[in-house]
Amino acid sequence: MATSEVLAEMVASVLSVPVAVGDSVAVGDTMILLESMKMEIPVLAEIAGTVSEVRVVPGDVIQEGDLLAVLEH
């Protein structure tokens, strides 16, 4: 199985993580909800797959390029 990394595109705070390891996601599903400059920004699945790792929890402050999650497909 191939894996794909889900990376942060900006500096933000993690508001929620509605997926868990083992969950299946479809293209467009919200994997992580971020907050930056008082705006909520969803991190969407770009491919369908199974969540194999989640590297953040609510309250984390992330930097651009940080690894948020890994998908197997």
mmCIF file as gemmi writes it, N, C-alpha and C atoms, coordinates in Angstrom:
data_model
loop_
_atom_site.group_PDB
_atom_site.id
_atom_site.type_symbol
_atom_site.label_atom_id
_atom_site.label_alt_id
_atom_site.label_comp_id
_atom_site.label_asym_id
_atom_site.label_entity_id
_atom_site.label_seq_id
_atom_site.pdbx_PDB_ins_code
_atom_site.Cartn_x
_atom_site.Cartn_y
_atom_site.Cartn_z
_atom_site.occupancy
_atom_site.B_iso_or_equiv
_atom_site.pdbx_formal_charge
_atom_site.auth_seq_id
_atom_site.auth_asym_id
_atom_site.pdbx_PDB_model_num
ATOM 1 N N . MET Axp A 1 ? 0.833 -1.199 0 1 0 ? 1 A 1
ATOM 2 C CA . MET Axp A 1 ? 0 0 0 1 0 ? 1 A 1
ATOM 3 C C . MET Axp A 1 ? 0.867 1.248 0 1 0 ? 1 A 1
ATOM 4 N N . ALA Axp A 2 ? 0.431 2.246 -0.735 1 0 ? 2 A 1
ATOM 5 C CA . ALA Axp A 2 ? 1.141 3.518 -0.777 1 0 ? 2 A 1
ATOM 6 C C . ALA Axp A 2 ? 0.643 4.409 0.354 1 0 ? 2 A 1
ATOM 7 N N . THR Axp A 3 ? 1.482 5.355 0.746 1 0 ? 3 A 1
ATOM 8 C CA . THR Axp A 3 ? 1.075 6.317 1.775 1 0 ? 3 A 1
ATOM 9 C C . THR Axp A 3 ? 1.217 7.733 1.23 1 0 ? 3 A 1
ATOM 10 N N . SER Axp A 4 ? 0.42 8.626 1.779 1 0 ? 4 A 1
ATOM 11 C CA . SER Axp A 4 ? 0.488 10.047 1.439 1 0 ? 4 A 1
ATOM 12 C C . SER Axp A 4 ? 0.482 10.85 2.727 1 0 ? 4 A 1
ATOM 13 N N . GLU Axp A 5 ? 1.361 11.847 2.793 1 0 ? 5 A 1
ATOM 14 C CA . GLU Axp A 5 ? 1.433 12.705 3.968 1 0 ? 5 A 1
ATOM 15 C C . GLU Axp A 5 ? 0.497 13.896 3.806 1 0 ? 5 A 1
ATOM 16 N N . VAL Axp A 6 ? -0.159 14.269 4.89 1 0 ? 6 A 1
ATOM 17 C CA . VAL Axp A 6 ? -0.996 15.461 4.93 1 0 ? 6 A 1
ATOM 18 C C . VAL Axp A 6 ? -0.186 16.509 5.686 1 0 ? 6 A 1
ATOM 19 N N . LEU Axp A 7 ? 0.198 17.584 4.984 1 0 ? 7 A 1
ATOM 20 C CA . LEU Axp A 7 ? 1.078 18.601 5.555 1 0 ? 7 A 1
ATOM 21 C C . LEU Axp A 7 ? 0.334 19.912 5.788 1 0 ? 7 A 1
ATOM 22 N N . ALA Axp A 8 ? 0.804 20.656 6.78 1 0 ? 8 A 1
ATOM 23 C CA . ALA Axp A 8 ? 0.233 21.968 7.068 1 0 ? 8 A 1
ATOM 24 C C . ALA Axp A 8 ? 0.652 22.956 5.99 1 0 ? 8 A 1
ATOM 25 N N . GLU Axp A 9 ? -0.298 23.766 5.563 1 0 ? 9 A 1
ATOM 26 C CA . GLU Axp A 9 ? -0.007 24.779 4.548 1 0 ? 9 A 1
ATOM 27 C C . GLU Axp A 9 ? 0.238 26.154 5.152 1 0 ? 9 A 1
ATOM 28 N N . MET Axp A 10 ? 0.058 26.278 6.494 1 0 ? 10 A 1
ATOM 29 C CA . MET Axp A 10 ? 0.219 27.575 7.145 1 0 ? 10 A 1
ATOM 30 C C . MET Axp A 10 ? 0.429 27.383 8.642 1 0 ? 10 A 1
ATOM 31 N N . VAL Axp A 11 ? 0.83 28.448 9.302 1 0 ? 11 A 1
ATOM 32 C CA . VAL Axp A 11 ? 0.896 28.463 10.756 1 0 ? 11 A 1
ATOM 33 C C . VAL Axp A 11 ? -0.539 28.578 11.267 1 0 ? 11 A 1
ATOM 34 N N . ALA Axp A 12 ? -0.907 27.702 12.214 1 0 ? 12 A 1
ATOM 35 C CA . ALA Axp A 12 ? -2.289 27.704 12.713 1 0 ? 12 A 1
ATOM 36 C C . ALA Axp A 12 ? -2.349 26.933 14.024 1 0 ? 12 A 1
ATOM 37 N N . SER Axp A 13 ? -3.521 26.99 14.643 1 0 ? 13 A 1
ATOM 38 C CA . SER Axp A 13 ? -3.814 26.178 15.826 1 0 ? 13 A 1
ATOM 39 C C . SER Axp A 13 ? -4.8 25.094 15.417 1 0 ? 13 A 1
ATOM 40 N N . VAL Axp A 14 ? -4.646 23.913 16.013 1 0 ? 14 A 1
ATOM 41 C CA . VAL Axp A 14 ? -5.553 22.803 15.725 1 0 ? 14 A 1
ATOM 42 C C . VAL Axp A 14 ? -6.795 22.965 16.598 1 0 ? 14 A 1
ATOM 43 N N . LEU Axp A 15 ? -7.964 23.094 15.954 1 0 ? 15 A 1
ATOM 44 C CA . LEU Axp A 15 ? -9.232 23.2 16.688 1 0 ? 15 A 1
ATOM 45 C C . LEU Axp A 15 ? -9.811 21.832 16.999 1 0 ? 15 A 1
ATOM 46 N N . SER Axp A 16 ? -9.85 20.954 15.975 1 0 ? 16 A 1
ATOM 47 C CA . SER Axp A 16 ? -10.404 19.616 16.186 1 0 ? 16 A 1
ATOM 48 C C . SER Axp A 16 ? -9.811 18.648 15.175 1 0 ? 16 A 1
ATOM 49 N N . VAL Axp A 17 ? -9.889 17.37 15.538 1 0 ? 17 A 1
ATOM 50 C CA . VAL Axp A 17 ? -9.414 16.291 14.673 1 0 ? 17 A 1
ATOM 51 C C . VAL Axp A 17 ? -10.547 15.265 14.591 1 0 ? 17 A 1
ATOM 52 N N . PRO Axp A 18 ? -11.438 15.415 13.589 1 0 ? 18 A 1
ATOM 53 C CA . PRO Axp A 18 ? -12.597 14.535 13.505 1 0 ? 18 A 1
ATOM 54 C C . PRO Axp A 18 ? -12.32 13.138 12.947 1 0 ? 18 A 1
ATOM 55 N N . VAL Axp A 19 ? -11.051 12.822 12.661 1 0 ? 19 A 1
ATOM 56 C CA . VAL Axp A 19 ? -10.71 11.478 12.194 1 0 ? 19 A 1
ATOM 57 C C . VAL Axp A 19 ? -9.787 10.811 13.205 1 0 ? 19 A 1
ATOM 58 N N . ALA Axp A 20 ? -9.755 9.49 13.147 1 0 ? 20 A 1
ATOM 59 C CA . ALA Axp A 20 ? -8.878 8.701 14.018 1 0 ? 20 A 1
ATOM 60 C C . ALA Axp A 20 ? -8.185 7.638 13.173 1 0 ? 20 A 1
ATOM 61 N N . VAL Axp A 21 ? -7.123 7.073 13.71 1 0 ? 21 A 1
ATOM 62 C CA . VAL Axp A 21 ? -6.419 5.999 13.026 1 0 ? 21 A 1
ATOM 63 C C . VAL Axp A 21 ? -7.408 4.876 12.725 1 0 ? 21 A 1
ATOM 64 N N . GLY Axp A 22 ? -7.373 4.411 11.488 1 0 ? 22 A 1
ATOM 65 C CA . GLY Axp A 22 ? -8.272 3.345 11.06 1 0 ? 22 A 1
ATOM 66 C C . GLY Axp A 22 ? -9.504 3.835 10.323 1 0 ? 22 A 1
ATOM 67 N N . ASP Axp A 23 ? -9.8 5.132 10.411 1 0 ? 23 A 1
ATOM 68 C CA . ASP Axp A 23 ? -10.957 5.687 9.716 1 0 ? 23 A 1
ATOM 69 C C . ASP Axp A 23 ? -10.695 5.742 8.211 1 0 ? 23 A 1
ATOM 70 N N . SER Axp A 24 ? -11.734 5.505 7.421 1 0 ? 24 A 1
ATOM 71 C CA . SER Axp A 24 ? -11.66 5.688 5.976 1 0 ? 24 A 1
ATOM 72 C C . SER Axp A 24 ? -12.122 7.103 5.654 1 0 ? 24 A 1
ATOM 73 N N . VAL Axp A 25 ? -11.431 7.74 4.701 1 0 ? 25 A 1
ATOM 74 C CA . VAL Axp A 25 ? -11.825 9.074 4.265 1 0 ? 25 A 1
ATOM 75 C C . VAL Axp A 25 ? -11.984 9.084 2.751 1 0 ? 25 A 1
ATOM 76 N N . ALA Axp A 26 ? -12.905 9.92 2.285 1 0 ? 26 A 1
ATOM 77 C CA . ALA Axp A 26 ? -13.117 10.125 0.856 1 0 ? 26 A 1
ATOM 78 C C . ALA Axp A 26 ? -12.534 11.48 0.481 1 0 ? 26 A 1
ATOM 79 N N . VAL Axp A 27 ? -12.31 11.678 -0.788 1 0 ? 27 A 1
ATOM 80 C CA . VAL Axp A 27 ? -11.816 12.966 -1.271 1 0 ? 27 A 1
ATOM 81 C C . VAL Axp A 27 ? -12.777 14.064 -0.806 1 0 ? 27 A 1
ATOM 82 N N . GLY Axp A 28 ? -12.224 15.099 -0.184 1 0 ? 28 A 1
ATOM 83 C CA . GLY Axp A 28 ? -13.031 16.222 0.276 1 0 ? 28 A 1
ATOM 84 C C . GLY Axp A 28 ? -13.476 16.139 1.726 1 0 ? 28 A 1
ATOM 85 N N . ASP Axp A 29 ? -13.263 14.989 2.379 1 0 ? 29 A 1
ATOM 86 C CA . ASP Axp A 29 ? -13.624 14.874 3.8 1 0 ? 29 A 1
ATOM 87 C C . ASP Axp A 29 ? -12.703 15.758 4.647 1 0 ? 29 A 1
ATOM 88 N N . THR Axp A 30 ? -13.258 16.369 5.691 1 0 ? 30 A 1
ATOM 89 C CA . THR Axp A 30 ? -12.446 17.166 6.612 1 0 ? 30 A 1
ATOM 90 C C . THR Axp A 30 ? -11.695 16.221 7.536 1 0 ? 30 A 1
ATOM 91 N N . MET Axp A 31 ? -10.366 16.359 7.539 1 0 ? 31 A 1
ATOM 92 C CA . MET Axp A 31 ? -9.522 15.525 8.396 1 0 ? 31 A 1
ATOM 93 C C . MET Axp A 31 ? -9.121 16.26 9.669 1 0 ? 31 A 1
ATOM 94 N N . ILE Axp A 32 ? -8.873 17.561 9.533 1 0 ? 32 A 1
ATOM 95 C CA . ILE Axp A 32 ? -8.422 18.373 10.654 1 0 ? 32 A 1
ATOM 96 C C . ILE Axp A 32 ? -9.005 19.772 10.461 1 0 ? 32 A 1
ATOM 97 N N . LEU Axp A 33 ? -9.414 20.394 11.555 1 0 ? 33 A 1
ATOM 98 C CA . LEU Axp A 33 ? -9.928 21.759 11.484 1 0 ? 33 A 1
ATOM 99 C C . LEU Axp A 33 ? -8.925 22.674 12.179 1 0 ? 33 A 1
ATOM 100 N N . LEU Axp A 34 ? -8.437 23.661 11.43 1 0 ? 34 A 1
ATOM 101 C CA . LEU Axp A 34 ? -7.438 24.601 11.94 1 0 ? 34 A 1
ATOM 102 C C . LEU Axp A 34 ? -8.074 25.961 12.166 1 0 ? 34 A 1
ATOM 103 N N . GLU Axp A 35 ? -7.391 26.786 12.982 1 0 ? 35 A 1
ATOM 104 C CA . GLU Axp A 35 ? -7.799 28.179 13.19 1 0 ? 35 A 1
ATOM 105 C C . GLU Axp A 35 ? -6.571 29.045 12.974 1 0 ? 35 A 1
ATOM 106 N N . SER Axp A 36 ? -6.744 30.05 12.128 1 0 ? 36 A 1
ATOM 107 C CA . SER Axp A 36 ? -5.676 31.009 11.882 1 0 ? 36 A 1
ATOM 108 C C . SER Axp A 36 ? -6.313 32.367 11.636 1 0 ? 36 A 1
ATOM 109 N N . MET Axp A 37 ? -5.854 33.375 12.33 1 0 ? 37 A 1
ATOM 110 C CA . MET Axp A 37 ? -6.368 34.739 12.194 1 0 ? 37 A 1
ATOM 111 C C . MET Axp A 37 ? -7.896 34.763 12.353 1 0 ? 37 A 1
ATOM 112 N N . LYS Axp A 38 ? -8.398 34.034 13.331 1 0 ? 38 A 1
ATOM 113 C CA . LYS Axp A 38 ? -9.82 33.96 13.692 1 0 ? 38 A 1
ATOM 114 C C . LYS Axp A 38 ? -10.692 33.351 12.592 1 0 ? 38 A 1
ATOM 115 N N . MET Axp A 39 ? -10.074 32.621 11.667 1 0 ? 39 A 1
ATOM 116 C CA . MET Axp A 39 ? -10.818 31.918 10.627 1 0 ? 39 A 1
ATOM 117 C C . MET Axp A 39 ? -10.629 30.419 10.802 1 0 ? 39 A 1
ATOM 118 N N . GLU Axp A 40 ? -11.698 29.653 10.57 1 0 ? 40 A 1
ATOM 119 C CA . GLU Axp A 40 ? -11.604 28.199 10.601 1 0 ? 40 A 1
ATOM 120 C C . GLU Axp A 40 ? -11.234 27.697 9.21 1 0 ? 40 A 1
ATOM 121 N N . ILE Axp A 41 ? -10.214 26.866 9.148 1 0 ? 41 A 1
ATOM 122 C CA . ILE Axp A 41 ? -9.731 26.345 7.877 1 0 ? 41 A 1
ATOM 123 C C . ILE Axp A 41 ? -9.73 24.819 7.94 1 0 ? 41 A 1
ATOM 124 N N . PRO Axp A 42 ? -10.577 24.163 7.142 1 0 ? 42 A 1
ATOM 125 C CA . PRO Axp A 42 ? -10.561 22.701 7.137 1 0 ? 42 A 1
ATOM 126 C C . PRO Axp A 42 ? -9.396 22.172 6.304 1 0 ? 42 A 1
ATOM 127 N N . VAL Axp A 43 ? -8.772 21.109 6.784 1 0 ? 43 A 1
ATOM 128 C CA . VAL Axp A 43 ? -7.773 20.386 6.004 1 0 ? 43 A 1
ATOM 129 C C . VAL Axp A 43 ? -8.525 19.202 5.405 1 0 ? 43 A 1
ATOM 130 N N . LEU Axp A 44 ? -8.655 19.191 4.069 1 0 ? 44 A 1
ATOM 131 C CA . LEU Axp A 44 ? -9.457 18.194 3.391 1 0 ? 44 A 1
ATOM 132 C C . LEU Axp A 44 ? -8.6 17.066 2.832 1 0 ? 44 A 1
ATOM 133 N N . ALA Axp A 45 ? -9.165 15.867 2.803 1 0 ? 45 A 1
ATOM 134 C CA . ALA Axp A 45 ? -8.482 14.73 2.196 1 0 ? 45 A 1
ATOM 135 C C . ALA Axp A 45 ? -8.392 14.965 0.693 1 0 ? 45 A 1
ATOM 136 N N . GLU Axp A 46 ? -7.185 14.87 0.153 1 0 ? 46 A 1
ATOM 137 C CA . GLU Axp A 46 ? -6.996 15.046 -1.284 1 0 ? 46 A 1
ATOM 138 C C . GLU Axp A 46 ? -7.107 13.731 -2.033 1 0 ? 46 A 1
ATOM 139 N N . ILE Axp A 47 ? -7.019 12.623 -1.291 1 0 ? 47 A 1
ATOM 140 C CA . ILE Axp A 47 ? -7.185 11.295 -1.871 1 0 ? 47 A 1
ATOM 141 C C . ILE Axp A 47 ? -8.044 10.47 -0.921 1 0 ? 47 A 1
ATOM 142 N N . ALA Axp A 48 ? -8.654 9.428 -1.446 1 0 ? 48 A 1
ATOM 143 C CA . ALA Axp A 48 ? -9.4 8.497 -0.598 1 0 ? 48 A 1
ATOM 144 C C . ALA Axp A 48 ? -8.407 7.51 0.006 1 0 ? 48 A 1
ATOM 145 N N . GLY Axp A 49 ? -8.651 7.122 1.245 1 0 ? 49 A 1
ATOM 146 C CA . GLY Axp A 49 ? -7.753 6.16 1.88 1 0 ? 49 A 1
ATOM 147 C C . GLY Axp A 49 ? -8.143 5.916 3.317 1 0 ? 49 A 1
ATOM 148 N N . THR Axp A 50 ? -7.212 5.295 4.041 1 0 ? 50 A 1
ATOM 149 C CA . THR Axp A 50 ? -7.397 4.979 5.455 1 0 ? 50 A 1
ATOM 150 C C . THR Axp A 50 ? -6.366 5.751 6.257 1 0 ? 50 A 1
ATOM 151 N N . VAL Axp A 51 ? -6.81 6.383 7.334 1 0 ? 51 A 1
ATOM 152 C CA . VAL Axp A 51 ? -5.91 7.153 8.192 1 0 ? 51 A 1
ATOM 153 C C . VAL Axp A 51 ? -5.006 6.167 8.935 1 0 ? 51 A 1
ATOM 154 N N . SER Axp A 52 ? -3.691 6.284 8.728 1 0 ? 52 A 1
ATOM 155 C CA . SER Axp A 52 ? -2.751 5.392 9.419 1 0 ? 52 A 1
ATOM 156 C C . SER Axp A 52 ? -2.013 6.083 10.562 1 0 ? 52 A 1
ATOM 157 N N . GLU Axp A 53 ? -1.95 7.414 10.52 1 0 ? 53 A 1
ATOM 158 C CA . GLU Axp A 53 ? -1.324 8.18 11.603 1 0 ? 53 A 1
ATOM 159 C C . GLU Axp A 53 ? -2.013 9.532 11.725 1 0 ? 53 A 1
ATOM 160 N N . VAL Axp A 54 ? -2.152 9.997 12.959 1 0 ? 54 A 1
ATOM 161 C CA . VAL Axp A 54 ? -2.596 11.37 13.234 1 0 ? 54 A 1
ATOM 162 C C . VAL Axp A 54 ? -1.548 11.948 14.168 1 0 ? 54 A 1
ATOM 163 N N . ARG Axp A 55 ? -0.903 13.019 13.748 1 0 ? 55 A 1
ATOM 164 C CA . ARG Axp A 55 ? 0.228 13.57 14.493 1 0 ? 55 A 1
ATOM 165 C C . ARG Axp A 55 ? -0.094 14.809 15.305 1 0 ? 55 A 1
ATOM 166 N N . VAL Axp A 56 ? -1.357 15.268 15.304 1 0 ? 56 A 1
ATOM 167 C CA . VAL Axp A 56 ? -1.727 16.478 16.032 1 0 ? 56 A 1
ATOM 168 C C . VAL Axp A 56 ? -2.939 16.221 16.91 1 0 ? 56 A 1
ATOM 169 N N . VAL Axp A 57 ? -3.094 17.059 17.915 1 0 ? 57 A 1
ATOM 170 C CA . VAL Axp A 57 ? -4.264 17.025 18.801 1 0 ? 57 A 1
ATOM 171 C C . VAL Axp A 57 ? -4.772 18.454 18.947 1 0 ? 57 A 1
ATOM 172 N N . PRO Axp A 58 ? -6.055 18.617 19.304 1 0 ? 58 A 1
ATOM 173 C CA . PRO Axp A 58 ? -6.571 19.973 19.506 1 0 ? 58 A 1
ATOM 174 C C . PRO Axp A 58 ? -5.696 20.762 20.487 1 0 ? 58 A 1
ATOM 175 N N . GLY Axp A 59 ? -5.433 22.012 20.121 1 0 ? 59 A 1
ATOM 176 C CA . GLY Axp A 59 ? -4.588 22.87 20.949 1 0 ? 59 A 1
ATOM 177 C C . GLY Axp A 59 ? -3.168 22.995 20.444 1 0 ? 59 A 1
ATOM 178 N N . ASP Axp A 60 ? -2.735 22.051 19.589 1 0 ? 60 A 1
ATOM 179 C CA . ASP Axp A 60 ? -1.385 22.145 19.026 1 0 ? 60 A 1
ATOM 180 C C . ASP Axp A 60 ? -1.269 23.384 18.148 1 0 ? 60 A 1
ATOM 181 N N . VAL Axp A 61 ? -0.094 23.998 18.161 1 0 ? 61 A 1
ATOM 182 C CA . VAL Axp A 61 ? 0.231 25.076 17.23 1 0 ? 61 A 1
ATOM 183 C C . VAL Axp A 61 ? 1.169 24.471 16.197 1 0 ? 61 A 1
ATOM 184 N N . ILE Axp A 62 ? 0.779 24.563 14.942 1 0 ? 62 A 1
ATOM 185 C CA . ILE Axp A 62 ? 1.554 23.934 13.879 1 0 ? 62 A 1
ATOM 186 C C . ILE Axp A 62 ? 2.206 24.993 13.004 1 0 ? 62 A 1
ATOM 187 N N . GLN Axp A 63 ? 3.27 24.58 12.337 1 0 ? 63 A 1
ATOM 188 C CA . GLN Axp A 63 ? 4.009 25.455 11.429 1 0 ? 63 A 1
ATOM 189 C C . GLN Axp A 63 ? 3.816 24.96 10.003 1 0 ? 63 A 1
ATOM 190 N N . GLU Axp A 64 ? 4.003 25.842 9.036 1 0 ? 64 A 1
ATOM 191 C CA . GLU Axp A 64 ? 3.911 25.456 7.633 1 0 ? 64 A 1
ATOM 192 C C . GLU Axp A 64 ? 4.861 24.285 7.366 1 0 ? 64 A 1
ATOM 193 N N . GLY Axp A 65 ? 4.351 23.237 6.733 1 0 ? 65 A 1
ATOM 194 C CA . GLY Axp A 65 ? 5.158 22.068 6.396 1 0 ? 65 A 1
ATOM 195 C C . GLY Axp A 65 ? 5.126 20.959 7.431 1 0 ? 65 A 1
ATOM 196 N N . ASP Axp A 66 ? 4.524 21.196 8.599 1 0 ? 66 A 1
ATOM 197 C CA . ASP Axp A 66 ? 4.445 20.147 9.628 1 0 ? 66 A 1
ATOM 198 C C . ASP Axp A 66 ? 3.59 18.989 9.135 1 0 ? 66 A 1
ATOM 199 N N . LEU Axp A 67 ? 3.966 17.776 9.528 1 0 ? 67 A 1
ATOM 200 C CA . LEU Axp A 67 ? 3.195 16.582 9.205 1 0 ? 67 A 1
ATOM 201 C C . LEU Axp A 67 ? 1.997 16.495 10.136 1 0 ? 67 A 1
ATOM 202 N N . LEU Axp A 68 ? 0.781 16.467 9.553 1 0 ? 68 A 1
ATOM 203 C CA . LEU Axp A 68 ? -0.449 16.412 10.339 1 0 ? 68 A 1
ATOM 204 C C . LEU Axp A 68 ? -0.99 14.99 10.451 1 0 ? 68 A 1
ATOM 205 N N . ALA Axp A 69 ? -0.938 14.274 9.333 1 0 ? 69 A 1
ATOM 206 C CA . ALA Axp A 69 ? -1.5 12.913 9.302 1 0 ? 69 A 1
ATOM 207 C C . ALA Axp A 69 ? -0.901 12.156 8.115 1 0 ? 69 A 1
ATOM 208 N N . VAL Axp A 70 ? -1.121 10.832 8.114 1 0 ? 70 A 1
ATOM 209 C CA . VAL Axp A 70 ? -0.678 9.976 7.008 1 0 ? 70 A 1
ATOM 210 C C . VAL Axp A 70 ? -1.855 9.129 6.571 1 0 ? 70 A 1
ATOM 211 N N . LEU Axp A 71 ? -2.033 9.026 5.256 1 0 ? 71 A 1
ATOM 212 C CA . LEU Axp A 71 ? -3.09 8.187 4.675 1 0 ? 71 A 1
ATOM 213 C C . LEU Axp A 71 ? -2.48 7.021 3.913 1 0 ? 71 A 1
ATOM 214 N N . GLU Axp A 72 ? -3.081 5.851 4.044 1 0 ? 72 A 1
ATOM 215 C CA . GLU Axp A 72 ? -2.724 4.698 3.21 1 0 ? 72 A 1
ATOM 216 C C . GLU Axp A 72 ? -3.783 4.591 2.122 1 0 ? 72 A 1
ATOM 217 N N . HIS Axp A 73 ? -3.34 4.258 0.912 1 0 ? 73 A 1
ATOM 218 C CA . HIS Axp A 73 ? -4.302 4.123 -0.196 1 0 ? 73 A 1
ATOM 219 C C . HIS Axp A 73 ? -3.85 3.068 -1.166 1 0 ? 73 A 1
